[in-house]
Amino acid sequence: MESSNPEEVALPPPPAIIPPNVVPIVSEDQRLELMKKASNPKRVPMARPGIGSKGQRIPLLTNHFKVEVNKSDGYFFHYSIDMLYEDGTPVGEKGIGRKVLDKVKETYGSELGHKEFAYDGEKSLFTIGSLPRNRLDFVIVLDGISSIRRMGSAEGSSNPTDSAGDRKRVKKQYQSKTLKVQVNFATKIPMQAIVNALRGQDSEHFQEAVRVLDIVLRQNAAKQGCLLVRQSFFHNNQSFKTLGGGVQSCSGFHSSFRATQGGLSLNMDVSTTMIVKPGSVLDFLLENQNVKNNDQIDWIKAKRMLKNLRITAHPSNMEYRITGLSEKSCKEQRFFLKTKKGQDGDGEEITVFDYFAVYKNLPVRKSADFPCINVGKPKRPSYFPVEFCDLVSLQRYTKALSSTQRALLVEQSRKNPQEQMTVLRNALKTSKYDADLMLHSSGISISAEFVKVEGRVLPAPKLQVGNGQEFFPRNGRWNFNNKTLVEPVKIWRWAIVNFSARCDIRYLVNSMLKCAEMKGITMEDPFFIFEENYQNRRYPAHVRVEKMFDDIPSKPKPQLLLCILPERKNSDIYGPWKRKNLSERGIVTQCIAPTKLNDQYITNVLLKINAKLGGMNSLLTVERSPSMHSVSKWPTLILGMDVSHGSPGRSEVPSIAAVVSSRNWPSISHYRAAVRTQSPRVEMIASLFKPVSDKDDEGIIRELLKDFYASSKGRKPDQIIIFRDGVSESQFNQVLNVELDQIIQACKFLDESWSPKFMVIVAQKNHHTKFFQTKSPENVPPGTIIDNKVCHPKNNDFYLCAHAGMIGTTRPAHYHVLYDELGFSADNVQELVHSLSYVYQRSTTAVSVVAPICYAHLAAAQISQFIKFDDMSETSSSHAGGVAVPELPRLDPKVINSMYFC
């Protein structure tokens, strides 16, 4: 797939069964080729050439704690663990592993050499130094696992629970299990690898060694009864806060080891997850479905919601995992009940309802007409009436949140810098890492003090607005009071479309005309206001959009349609409306859902409209003078790349790859976007280079290169600066050896003699490093940059807080300069990144991550709405051993080069 020979790259046409609007997924052979390139890299992340010096120095604290490594001459020994029942069946149940290993340690301590170990909860166990033998076999008897394996038992019947007369027999059968545990040597990991990595030396075993230490942290939290979410831990004694819909937020903390310039450190951060509200299953379903009476519960939805959740069942209070619901109601659902001491086949058919009333003396009062909870297997079900079931605590809620729930979660999770520091100090103290025997055996000791670092505050870049006016933003913010836009547009033919929203439209129009004039925008009165026919509200969203367009004249075409939506968030009209305008009609549109109309709101709407119609609100002063390093001296293309994935619980939804590119060089404020679908949950962008013949390439990069050439007076870029979002450190080699390769191939395919120089920078927001001022309770000032002490010991990275954190604690962007053929100094790279945080046209603030990446987010999010209302099963088909994904509709040529995503 990645050959330099175009003939070898061209893929055969897909089979005829593939519809024309469907893109085949990457084949298995292609996927293996990509993995091979990433695993045998010809490019690796570059080393740090130096640190920056510009800016005013500021003392800071960070949420890292210094770790002393007092042992480097030993080895972590890795053993694989196999657990089997007596009949040789593997133990597959989740959550049982730690109980089994605890029992092994308790019973066979001497055989294990009385060694401490770290167990990952799955198949791996680690010790310091070797166990007495490379293979050890143990047999243990584990009590209290009836609820875990009960439904899979070979003995017994399909009883929902056991009669009192059978209890002794059942206890013997179910509550004590004999297990075989096999411990096999796998490999050993030198502890010296940690020391080598901290010195900046290449160390192939470093990640493995640190993984062992992180597993020790997980084991420490598991022993305290925490919910484990990767390296975040949540105690059951934390106060839970309600998000609505039967969902609660749960506060905890993240804890992991990191290699830094200052040595090994423990990175701790405040963390929040969502959990299912513990308690009555019926009460949970009422809240989850937002209904008032049990009779209103939708049991099809309930079945999806409850599957795999854990419950305790009355009266035994034993724990089970829900596998489904019964097909019939509690009154009707029958099972075969064996008689006590009877022969095989002796017994009776009985309903779950009668069984609990007769044998358990527990009449079913609330849920007789509802399905039963099934905790068994398909061929051996095991039922409980719903009212006898309670959800246990600390169970993650993994479905997508509503906009209201998301807003509440964000609000509840916020903590100002001082609150964060207090929580982290307490978390370190309660974790009792200093008493952890495995950490102690590893020679690890952790300081209780926050690491001190030195930051530098870069000055804000000078901005230019209308009439040549220039100014420096203050505290990362500015406004357009008494200012005009630097490149205002003329809006001469526009209309308003109102989808049954309550809005004072006359006031809206007057306010927009007044604000537009003040900002320098020439704006005529709307030629018409289209009100939705009240009767059309009953139709599906895409039909409502079609009916509205029946009334909008196609000639002359409107320059702009201002759409008033009835709902502020997640309106189902948004996707069909955007698709109709941008893909079919080629009309720029702005959607609003005003709750209150004031000058600030109207100004923000006009900023978006001006950018979408080709204007500019403000520019960096250096864009109009050749003083910005080499970016304005030589033609430079800036790319922002991101992949957007489906929300939790929707793994079948295609991922959306978006790449935005600068245009009109030497401007670095104008952008356009190219967006494609690709296989669900695939992070690497698959369609950067997509040759379909010897001369034609339908990939993203060619499309953007042609636009740059056309908009930049026939100049090809000499330099291409790539900002990539959304990738972890483990994917850096793929970015350099798969994605960058595709981009280079696209350039060569366009012109074999053309060889632009490249710079690749990854931006990460999903990390856990925060910074705090030592002399102020406020957030760090905008422009704060850190490239010492807590950065990578070798690679070229830095942290930047470009924006003003108004609420909560500022999360810096973490930038990794992976590749640089341009020869930028540390100061030059940092100034460029800082400047690109000030060219975001939607707001009058510096943004937390460079504007090209923000625009890539927006483009992916907006275009993903195009297929939101499509039936995925109708537009996809099987191909190459996987599921093909629907291709996005192409944008109309009249809007494709615009900042429609702004």
ZAMARGU-4260 file (C-alpha; in steps of 0.2 Angstrom, whole numbers, plus 5000, padded with zeros to 4 digits):
<rodrens>
0) 5000/5000/5000 | 5014/5012/5004 | 5025/5009/4988 | 5033/5023/4979 | 5028/5015/4963
5) 5010/5022/4958 | 5006/5006/4949 | 5009/4995/4964 | 4998/5007/4975 | 4983/5007/4964
10) 4969/4996/4971 | 4958/4985/4961 | 4940/4991/4959 | 4928/4985/4972 | 4916/4971/4968
15) 4900/4975/4960 | 4890/4972/4976 | 4897/4988/4984 | 4886/5002/4982 | 4894/5018/4974
20) 4892/5028/4990 | 4902/5015/5001 | 4921/5015/5004 | 4928/4998/5008 | 4938/4997/5024
25) 4957/4993/5024 | 4960/4975/5020 | 4969/4963/5032 | 4984/4963/5020 | 4985/4982/5020
30) 4983/4983/5039 | 4997/4971/5041 | 5008/4982/5030 | 5004/4997/5040 | 5008/4988/5056
35) 5025/4982/5048 | 5029/5000/5043 | 5026/5007/5061 | 5035/4992/5069 | 5050/4994/5058
40) 5051/5013/5057 | 5063/5023/5046 | 5058/5038/5056 | 5058/5040/5075 | 5053/5055/5086
45) 5067/5068/5086 | 5078/5072/5101 | 5076/5089/5109 | 5088/5101/5101 | 5087/5113/5116
50) 5075/5123/5127 | 5067/5140/5124 | 5073/5156/5132 | 5060/5169/5128 | 5047/5175/5139
55) 5045/5181/5157 | 5051/5167/5170 | 5038/5161/5183 | 5040/5149/5197 | 5027/5135/5196
60) 5022/5118/5204 | 5016/5103/5195 | 5005/5088/5200 | 5021/5077/5198 | 5029/5069/5213
65) 5048/5065/5213 | 5052/5046/5213 | 5068/5040/5219 | 5074/5023/5211 | 5085/5015/5223
70) 5087/4999/5214 | 5093/4996/5197 | 5103/4980/5197 | 5088/4968/5198 | 5075/4961/5186
75) 5056/4961/5185 | 5051/4943/5181 | 5035/4941/5171 | 5025/4925/5173 | 5009/4921/5163
80) 4994/4914/5173 | 4982/4901/5168 | 4967/4897/5179 | 4956/4881/5176 | 4942/4872/5184
85) 4943/4854/5189 | 4937/4849/5172 | 4950/4859/5163 | 4938/4873/5158 | 4947/4890/5158
90) 4941/4902/5171 | 4933/4916/5161 | 4923/4926/5173 | 4929/4944/5176 | 4934/4949/5193
95) 4939/4932/5200 | 4958/4933/5196 | 4963/4944/5211 | 4953/4932/5223 | 4962/4917/5216
100) 4979/4925/5217 | 4976/4930/5235 | 4971/4913/5239 | 4987/4906/5231 | 4998/4918/5241
105) 4989/4914/5257 | 4990/4895/5254 | 5007/4893/5245 | 5018/4907/5252 | 5033/4896/5255
110) 5032/4888/5237 | 5032/4906/5230 | 5047/4910/5240 | 5037/4922/5251 | 5039/4935/5237
115) 5028/4950/5234 | 5020/4951/5217 | 5010/4962/5206 | 4995/4955/5197 | 4987/4964/5182
120) 4970/4956/5185 | 4971/4946/5169 | 4985/4935/5164 | 5001/4943/5170 | 5010/4942/5186
125) 5027/4951/5190 | 5039/4948/5204 | 5056/4956/5209 | 5069/4942/5206 | 5063/4925/5201
130) 5051/4912/5209 | 5059/4896/5215 | 5054/4887/5198 | 5050/4892/5181 | 5033/4883/5182
135) 5022/4881/5197 | 5006/4872/5198 | 4994/4875/5212 | 4977/4868/5217 | 4966/4879/5228
140) 4948/4879/5235 | 4940/4896/5233 | 4924/4900/5243 | 4910/4912/5239 | 4911/4911/5220
145) 4893/4904/5218 | 4887/4920/5210 | 4901/4921/5198 | 4900/4903/5190 | 4883/4897/5196
150) 4874/4899/5179 | 4888/4889/5170 | 4887/4875/5182 | 4885/4857/5176 | 4875/4852/5191
155) 4858/4857/5197 | 4843/4864/5187 | 4837/4880/5180 | 4831/4885/5197 | 4830/4904/5200
160) 4837/4901/5217 | 4838/4886/5229 | 4825/4879/5241 | 4829/4879/5259 | 4830/4860/5259
165) 4843/4859/5245 | 4854/4873/5253 | 4867/4862/5260 | 4869/4852/5244 | 4870/4868/5234
170) 4883/4876/5245 | 4894/4861/5242 | 4891/4861/5224 | 4892/4880/5221 | 4900/4890/5235
175) 4917/4880/5235 | 4926/4878/5219 | 4942/4869/5216 | 4953/4878/5204 | 4970/4874/5196
180) 4982/4888/5194 | 4997/4887/5183 | 5011/4900/5184 | 5024/4900/5169 | 5039/4910/5167
185) 5037/4922/5152 | 5052/4934/5152 | 5062/4946/5163 | 5063/4965/5162 | 5079/4974/5168
190) 5076/4987/5181 | 5091/4996/5174 | 5080/5001/5159 | 5071/5014/5170 | 5088/5022/5174
195) 5094/5021/5156 | 5078/5030/5150 | 5080/5044/5163 | 5097/5047/5156 | 5089/5050/5139
200) 5096/5033/5132 | 5086/5022/5121 | 5079/5009/5132 | 5068/4995/5124 | 5062/4988/5140
205) 5058/5005/5148 | 5039/5005/5144 | 5038/4987/5150 | 5046/4991/5167 | 5035/5007/5170
210) 5020/4996/5166 | 5025/4984/5180 | 5025/4999/5192 | 5009/5005/5185 | 5001/4988/5188
215) 5008/4989/5206 | 4997/5005/5208 | 4982/4997/5201 | 4984/4982/5213 | 4986/4994/5227
220) 4969/5003/5223 | 4961/4986/5220 | 4965/4980/5238 | 4956/4996/5244 | 4940/4991/5234
225) 4942/5004/5221 | 4934/5004/5204 | 4949/5003/5192 | 4947/5013/5175 | 4965/5010/5167
230) 4976/5021/5179 | 4961/5030/5187 | 4954/5024/5204 | 4938/5027/5212 | 4934/5024/5230
235) 4916/5018/5236 | 4917/5031/5250 | 4917/5046/5238 | 4902/5057/5237 | 4892/5053/5221
240) 4883/5067/5212 | 4868/5065/5202 | 4868/5068/5183 | 4850/5062/5180 | 4844/5047/5170
245) 4850/5035/5184 | 4868/5041/5181 | 4880/5048/5194 | 4897/5056/5193 | 4911/5048/5204
250) 4927/5058/5209 | 4943/5049/5210 | 4961/5051/5205 | 4973/5046/5191 | 4990/5039/5196
255) 5004/5034/5185 | 5023/5034/5183 | 5032/5045/5170 | 5049/5047/5164 | 5054/5066/5164
260) 5070/5077/5162 | 5070/5078/5181 | 5069/5059/5184 | 5055/5047/5187 | 5039/5055/5194
265) 5022/5050/5200 | 5009/5060/5190 | 4993/5061/5200 | 4977/5070/5194 | 4959/5072/5199
270) 4948/5061/5188 | 4929/5058/5186 | 4919/5044/5179 | 4901/5040/5177 | 4893/5026/5186
275) 4876/5018/5187 | 4865/5023/5202 | 4866/5009/5214 | 4850/5002/5222 | 4833/4996/5216
280) 4833/4990/5197 | 4816/4997/5195 | 4820/5014/5202 | 4835/5015/5191 | 4824/5011/5175
285) 4812/5024/5180 | 4825/5037/5181 | 4835/5031/5166 | 4820/5031/5155 | 4812/5047/5163
290) 4795/5039/5166 | 4785/5040/5182 | 4776/5023/5183 | 4783/5005/5181 | 4770/5001/5168
295) 4779/5014/5157 | 4796/5006/5156 | 4801/5001/5139 | 4808/4983/5142 | 4817/4982/5125
300) 4828/4998/5130 | 4829/4990/5148 | 4837/4974/5141 | 4850/4984/5132 | 4854/4995/5147
305) 4855/4981/5160 | 4865/4968/5151 | 4882/4964/5160 | 4877/4975/5175 | 4880/4967/5192
310) 4866/4965/5205 | 4863/4958/5222 | 4847/4947/5223 | 4836/4946/5239 | 4835/4937/5250
315) 4852/4929/5248 | 4861/4945/5244 | 4873/4936/5233 | 4880/4945/5218 | 4876/4940/5200
320) 4879/4947/5182 | 4864/4951/5172 | 4864/4941/5155 | 4847/4947/5149 | 4828/4947/5153
325) 4816/4933/5152 | 4805/4932/5136 | 4789/4931/5146 | 4783/4940/5162 | 4786/4934/5179
330) 4769/4926/5180 | 4771/4917/5164 | 4789/4912/5164 | 4791/4894/5168 | 4806/4883/5172
335) 4808/4865/5178 | 4810/4863/5197 | 4818/4846/5202 | 4811/4838/5217 | 4822/4835/5232
340) 4831/4818/5232 | 4821/4814/5216 | 4827/4804/5201 | 4833/4813/5185 | 4817/4820/5177
345) 4807/4821/5193 | 4800/4838/5197 | 4787/4850/5191 | 4785/4865/5179 | 4782/4880/5189
350) 4782/4899/5186 | 4795/4911/5193 | 4780/4920/5202 | 4774/4904/5210 | 4791/4898/5215
355) 4795/4913/5225 | 4778/4914/5233 | 4777/4895/5238 | 4795/4890/5241 | 4803/4907/5247
360) 4788/4914/5255 | 4791/4930/5245 | 4776/4936/5235 | 4780/4946/5220 | 4770/4962/5221
365) 4777/4975/5209 | 4785/4966/5195 | 4773/4951/5192 | 4769/4957/5174 | 4787/4962/5170
370) 4801/4951/5163 | 4812/4943/5175 | 4831/4947/5177 | 4841/4932/5169 | 4858/4929/5177
375) 4861/4912/5168 | 4866/4907/5151 | 4855/4904/5135 | 4853/4886/5138 | 4853/4887/5157
380) 4844/4902/5162 | 4842/4908/5180 | 4828/4920/5184 | 4824/4933/5198 | 4809/4945/5199
385) 4815/4963/5195 | 4809/4969/5212 | 4821/4958/5221 | 4836/4964/5212 | 4848/4979/5217
390) 4862/4986/5207 | 4878/4986/5216 | 4889/5001/5218 | 4904/5007/5207 | 4898/5001/5190
395) 4903/5011/5176 | 4890/5019/5164 | 4898/5018/5147 | 4883/5024/5136 | 4883/5041/5128
400) 4878/5056/5139 | 4864/5068/5135 | 4870/5086/5132 | 4862/5091/5149 | 4871/5076/5158
405) 4887/5082/5150 | 4885/5100/5156 | 4882/5094/5173 | 4897/5082/5173 | 4908/5096/5167
410) 4901/5108/5181 | 4903/5095/5195 | 4921/5090/5189 | 4928/5108/5190 | 4940/5112/5204
415) 4950/5127/5205 | 4969/5126/5207 | 4969/5126/5226 | 4955/5113/5227 | 4965/5102/5215
420) 4980/5103/5225 | 4971/5099/5241 | 4963/5084/5233 | 4979/5077/5226 | 4988/5079/5243
425) 4974/5069/5251 | 4974/5056/5237 | 4993/5053/5239 | 4991/5051/5258 | 4976/5039/5258
430) 4985/5028/5244 | 4999/5024/5257 | 5011/5020/5243 | 5025/5021/5256 | 5018/5006/5264
435) 5016/4996/5248 | 5028/4981/5250 | 5030/4978/5231 | 5035/4997/5228 | 5047/4995/5243
440) 5054/4979/5236 | 5057/4989/5219 | 5067/5002/5228 | 5054/5015/5224 | 5051/5030/5236
445) 5039/5044/5232 | 5040/5062/5239 | 5025/5070/5246 | 5029/5087/5238 | 5024/5094/5221
450) 5038/5095/5209 | 5044/5113/5207 | 5047/5119/5188 | 5051/5135/5180 | 5039/5142/5167
455) 5040/5156/5155 | 5026/5168/5150 | 5026/5172/5131 | 5020/5189/5126 | 5004/5189/5116
460) 5006/5192/5098 | 5000/5208/5090 | 4983/5207/5081 | 4977/5218/5067 | 4958/5223/5065
465) 4950/5235/5053 | 4957/5252/5048 | 4974/5246/5051 | 4971/5246/5070 | 4984/5235/5080
470) 4984/5230/5098 | 4990/5217/5110 | 4977/5206/5118 | 4977/5206/5137 | 4975/5190/5147
475) 4972/5180/5132 | 4957/5190/5127 | 4951/5205/5117 | 4934/5212/5110 | 4928/5222/5096
480) 4921/5237/5105 | 4925/5252/5095 | 4934/5241/5082 | 4929/5234/5065 | 4933/5218/5057
485) 4949/5217/5047 | 4941/5210/5031 | 4922/5212/5033 | 4910/5205/5020 | 4895/5212/5011
490) 4879/5202/5014 | 4867/5208/5001 | 4855/5193/4999 | 4850/5183/5014 | 4835/5176/5023
495) 4829/5169/5039 | 4822/5152/5041 | 4813/5148/5057 | 4809/5130/5063 | 4795/5134/5075
500) 4807/5143/5087 | 4800/5156/5099 | 4810/5171/5094 | 4808/5190/5092 | 4813/5190/5074
505) 4811/5208/5071 | 4822/5212/5086 | 4835/5200/5080 | 4835/5208/5062 | 4837/5225/5069
510) 4851/5220/5081 | 4860/5211/5068 | 4860/5226/5056 | 4865/5238/5069 | 4880/5226/5075
515) 4885/5222/5058 | 4887/5241/5053 | 4897/5244/5069 | 4909/5230/5064 | 4911/5236/5046
520) 4900/5223/5038 | 4888/5229/5025 | 4872/5220/5028 | 4855/5222/5019 | 4838/5218/5026
525) 4833/5200/5024 | 4824/5197/5008 | 4812/5185/5017 | 4808/5177/5033 | 4802/5159/5031
530) 4792/5152/5045 | 4789/5133/5046 | 4771/5128/5044 | 4765/5122/5061 | 4758/5106/5054
535) 4775/5101/5047 | 4782/5099/5065 | 4775/5081/5066 | 4786/5075/5051 | 4804/5068/5053
540) 4818/5081/5053 | 4824/5078/5035 | 4806/5079/5029 | 4804/5096/5038 | 4820/5102/5029
545) 4814/5097/5012 | 4797/5105/5015 | 4805/5121/5020 | 4816/5121/5005 | 4800/5120/4994
550) 4797/5138/4999 | 4815/5145/4997 | 4818/5151/4979 | 4833/5143/4971 | 4836/5158/4959
555) 4844/5170/4963 | 4852/5159/4976 | 4853/5166/4994 | 4871/5171/4999 | 4866/5166/5017
560) 4852/5157/5026 | 4851/5161/5045 | 4842/5146/5053 | 4833/5147/5070 | 4832/5130/5078
565) 4819/5126/5091 | 4831/5117/5103 | 4848/5124/5109 | 4857/5107/5109 | 4856/5092/5098
570) 4842/5097/5087 | 4838/5083/5075 | 4836/5097/5061 | 4854/5102/5062 | 4861/5088/5052
575) 4848/5087/5038 | 4849/5106/5036 | 4868/5107/5035 | 4868/5093/5022 | 4855/5101/5011
580) 4863/5118/5011 | 4881/5113/5010 | 4880/5097/4999 | 4865/5100/4988 | 4862/5118/4987
585) 4879/5126/4990 | 4872/5139/5002 | 4882/5145/5017 | 4871/5144/5033 | 4872/5149/5051
590) 4862/5140/5064 | 4856/5149/5080 | 4845/5144/5095 | 4845/5160/5105 | 4840/5160/5123
595) 4843/5178/5125 | 4848/5191/5112 | 4861/5204/5117 | 4875/5213/5108 | 4888/5200/5113
600) 4878/5185/5106 | 4874/5194/5090 | 4893/5199/5088 | 4898/5181/5090 | 4886/5176/5077
605) 4892/5189/5065 | 4910/5183/5068 | 4906/5166/5062 | 4896/5172/5047 | 4909/5184/5042
610) 4922/5170/5042 | 4910/5158/5033 | 4907/5170/5019 | 4926/5173/5016 | 4930/5187/5027
615) 4942/5188/5042 | 4939/5195/5059 | 4957/5198/5065 | 4974/5193/5059 | 4991/5192/5066
620) 5001/5208/5062 | 5015/5197/5056 | 5004/5189/5042 | 5006/5205/5033 | 5025/5207/5036
625) 5039/5195/5032 | 5045/5193/5050 | 5037/5177/5056 | 5052/5165/5055 | 5052/5156/5039
630) 5033/5154/5038 | 5030/5170/5029 | 5047/5170/5020 | 5044/5154/5010 | 5027/5147/5005
635) 5021/5137/5019 | 5006/5125/5021 | 4999/5122/5038 | 4989/5106/5041 | 4977/5102/5056
640) 4973/5083/5056 | 4960/5074/5068 | 4949/5059/5068 | 4932/5059/5076 | 4925/5043/5083
645) 4907/5038/5087 | 4901/5041/5104 | 4902/5027/5117 | 4890/5013/5114 | 4890/5016/5095
650) 4905/5006/5089 | 4897/5003/5072 | 4897/5022/5067 | 4911/5026/5055 | 4926/5037/5061
655) 4927/5054/5052 | 4944/5060/5047 | 4946/5079/5045 | 4961/5088/5038 | 4961/5107/5037
660) 4974/5117/5027 | 4979/5135/5026 | 4976/5145/5010 | 4980/5162/5003 | 4998/5161/5009
665) 5006/5171/5018 | 4990/5170/5028 | 4990/5158/5042 | 4972/5162/5047 | 4962/5156/5032
670) 4958/5138/5031 | 4948/5125/5021 | 4944/5107/5026 | 4943/5090/5018 | 4933/5076/5027
675) 4932/5057/5024 | 4924/5043/5032 | 4934/5028/5037 | 4932/5011/5047 | 4925/5013/5065
680) 4938/5017/5079 | 4953/5018/5067 | 4964/5032/5072 | 4977/5033/5057 | 4970/5043/5043
685) 4967/5030/5028 | 4964/5042/5013 | 4978/5055/5013 | 4984/5047/4997 | 4972/5037/4987
690) 4978/5034/4969 | 4964/5027/4957 | 4974/5027/4941 | 4992/5032/4935 | 4987/5050/4936
695) 4972/5052/4947 | 4973/5053/4966 | 4957/5055/4976 | 4966/5057/4992 | 4964/5072/5005
700) 4981/5079/5002 | 4980/5081/4984 | 4964/5091/4986 | 4972/5102/4998 | 4988/5105/4989
705) 4978/5110/4973 | 4968/5123/4984 | 4984/5130/4991 | 4991/5132/4974 | 4976/5140/4967
710) 4974/5152/4982 | 4992/5156/4984 | 4996/5164/4966 | 5002/5148/4959 | 5015/5144/4972
715) 5018/5126/4979 | 5022/5125/4997 | 5041/5124/5001 | 5037/5119/5019 | 5022/5109/5026
720) 5019/5110/5045 | 5008/5096/5051 | 4998/5097/5067 | 4991/5080/5072 | 4978/5078/5086
725) 4971/5063/5095 | 4986/5051/5095 | 4995/5043/5110 | 5014/5041/5112 | 5012/5023/5106
730) 5006/5029/5089 | 5019/5042/5086 | 5029/5030/5074 | 5013/5027/5064 | 5011/5045/5062
735) 5029/5047/5056 | 5030/5031/5045 | 5012/5029/5039 | 5003/5045/5038 | 5019/5056/5034
740) 5023/5043/5021 | 5006/5045/5013 | 5008/5064/5012 | 5025/5063/5004 | 5018/5050/4991
745) 5004/5062/4987 | 5016/5076/4984 | 5027/5065/4973 | 5012/5059/4964 | 5007/5077/4960
750) 5025/5081/4955 | 5040/5069/4955 | 5053/5083/4956 | 5045/5092/4970 | 5052/5089/4988
755) 5044/5100/5001 | 5052/5100/5019 | 5041/5094/5033 | 5038/5097/5051 | 5026/5086/5062
760) 5019/5091/5078 | 5007/5081/5089 | 4995/5090/5101 | 4988/5081/5116 | 4975/5087/5127
765) 4970/5070/5135 | 4984/5070/5148 | 4986/5072/5166 | 4999/5086/5169 | 4993/5102/5177
770) 5003/5118/5183 | 5000/5129/5198 | 5006/5146/5203 | 5017/5146/5219 | 5012/5164/5223
775) 4994/5165/5218 | 4978/5155/5219 | 4974/5159/5201 | 4977/5149/5186 | 4994/5151/5177
780) 4993/5166/5165 | 4990/5163/5146 | 5005/5160/5136 | 5014/5150/5150 | 5026/5137/5142
785) 5035/5123/5151 | 5049/5114/5142 | 5060/5108/5157 | 5059/5096/5172 | 5043/5087/5168
790) 5045/5085/5149 | 5052/5069/5141 | 5070/5065/5145 | 5075/5064/5127 | 5061/5069/5115
795) 5056/5086/5109 | 5041/5091/5119 | 5033/5106/5128 | 5018/5111/5138 | 5008/5127/5133
800) 4994/5135/5142 | 4989/5148/5128 | 4972/5152/5135 | 4965/5160/5150 | 4958/5148/5162
805) 4942/5156/5169 | 4935/5142/5178 | 4942/5126/5185 | 4960/5122/5183 | 4969/5125/5166
810) 4974/5110/5156 | 4989/5114/5146 | 4991/5107/5128 | 5006/5095/5127 | 5015/5097/5110
815) 5027/5084/5103 | 5038/5090/5089 | 5041/5073/5081 | 5050/5078/5065 | 5058/5094/5059
820) 5067/5097/5042 | 5064/5116/5044 | 5077/5118/5057 | 5067/5128/5069 | 5074/5133/5086
825) 5064/5129/5102 | 5059/5147/5103 | 5053/5148/5085 | 5042/5132/5086 | 5035/5138/5103
830) 5031/5156/5096 | 5023/5148/5080 | 5012/5137/5091 | 5008/5151/5103 | 5003/5163/5088
835) 4992/5149/5080 | 4982/5149/5096 | 4977/5167/5092 | 4970/5165/5074 | 4953/5156/5079
840) 4940/5166/5070 | 4925/5160/5080 | 4930/5169/5096 | 4940/5184/5104 | 4951/5173/5115
845) 4966/5163/5113 | 4961/5144/5111 | 4969/5130/5121 | 4976/5121/5106 | 4981/5128/5089
850) 4967/5134/5078 | 4970/5121/5064 | 4966/5107/5076 | 4951/5116/5082 | 4945/5118/5065
855) 4948/5100/5061 | 4937/5095/5076 | 4923/5107/5070 | 4924/5100/5052 | 4923/5082/5058
860) 4909/5086/5070 | 4899/5095/5058 | 4901/5083/5043 | 4897/5068/5054 | 4880/5075/5056
865) 4877/5072/5038 | 4876/5053/5041 | 4868/5054/5058 | 4851/5051/5052 | 4855/5038/5039
870) 4851/5020/5042 | 4869/5012/5043 | 4863/4995/5038 | 4856/5001/5022 | 4871/5010/5016
875) 4885/4997/5021 | 4889/4980/5015 | 4902/4967/5018 | 4919/4968/5009 | 4936/4962/5012
880) 4932/4952/5028 | 4924/4968/5036 | 4910/4980/5035 | 4912/4994/5022 | 4908/5012/5028
885) 4896/5024/5019 | 4905/5038/5009 | 4901/5056/5014 | 4891/5067/5002 | 4903/5079/4993
890) 4901/5097/4997 | 4895/5109/4983 | 4909/5118/4974 | 4902/5135/4980 | 4905/5131/4998
895) 4919/5118/4998 | 4933/5131/4999 | 4924/5141/5013 | 4926/5140/5032 | 4909/5132/5032
900) 4914/5124/5049 | 4918/5140/5058
</rodrens>
